């Protein structure tokens, strides 16, 4: 079995995330430091593992409050495939999606999301470091995705803590932006 075939959807429908995809999202997050944006990176991959779109936070760089990494990656992926729906695609993001980006996940019908860190991680960092700047939402992505099930739509999956230590290092870089 090749390394690539060890990841993606199994015959039983289970999704096994490729750590290289999360490594790429984290790499994109590190590129945000130069523009003073929160260090979050994201990619959208197809069911076969092909990268369809990439994004990094560009809120400050573009002066656009909606220029989140996940939304940019989803927009690029939709343009690359030529349709708004990204069924069977998976979003890899270095940090759990905010409500806006979670809505984009639902609306594009992505199969699921793989995160490195989540809301609890940033909350813990903020409690320990008074010099850290980060506006965090208390609404969890899982709450938004669960609303999909209640509406009768297929459930999207969420996998957390892939490349967790690298994701925490990326969040800690935010402290450097605040000092």
Order of alpha helices (4+ residues) and beta strands (2+ residues): beta-beta-alpha-beta-beta-alpha-alpha-beta-alpha-beta-alpha-alpha-beta-alpha
